[in-house]
């Protein structure tokens, strides 16, 4: 199981529409990537690579925001390593 500090609960929350038109709160792609790179998150290296590649293909990516979240979540070095290799 994985949990975060209570003060991080609202970081990266955005509103999204479901296919049925209902509004729901979800975490942004940037926040989700930071969660993937947390040290206690047991995700395989190739899955992290796939996630970053998919993010970089997205037209709506916000790399400065990703780096801001990465710094806040203390995963900046890991995220930067993957970005440097893939950019």
Secondary structure by P-SEA (a helix, b strand, c coil): cccccccccccbbbbbbcccbbbbbbbcaaaaaaaaacccccccaaaaaaaaaaaaacccccaaaaaaaaaaacaaaaaaaaaaaac
